[in-house]
């Protein structure tokens, strides 16, 4: 799909300036998407028990600390997860399903085909792998695995569901959401 290639090429061409470092992971200060510059809003660490799972970075056009406002806005946004350990596909799928259930149950049910397609894009990750979800109004949501487009979803409704994983009322961890919101 042309849109997926465009988003991919723009994300890959992101400025190499490093804005943040967390748990040894450096993320770029900005990403360019569809002629818009997104800035690193914040970084958070996803932990499970004592294990560091990934560093998540939230990119927005205009910085915000308000998760509900970010979800409601029809503006470009992206979340990048840099994995700090190997994780099996089944465990990732279960974690995403849990997140959809906790944060956007009704909306996820209405987007069942897209949620199933999204879960089908999930693969086992290795330490150092990156998984990015990027939304552009009018173009939809593109999922990238290690910088390569894996799938695109039309409309804002699916973006609302998938970004609720991190910005909804029950994120994977409060510290992850807090860091991504720049708090």
Buried (B, 14 or more C-beta within 10 A) or exposed (E): EEBBEBBBEBBEEBEEEEBBEBBEBBBBBBBBBBEEBBBBBBBBBBBBEEEBBBBBBBBBBEEBEEBEEBBEBEBBBBBBBBBBBEBEEEBBBEBBEEBBEBBBEEBBEBBEEBBEBBBEEBBEBEEEBBBBBBBBBEBBBBBBBEEEBBBBBBBBEBBBBBBBBBBBEBBBBEBBBBBBBBE
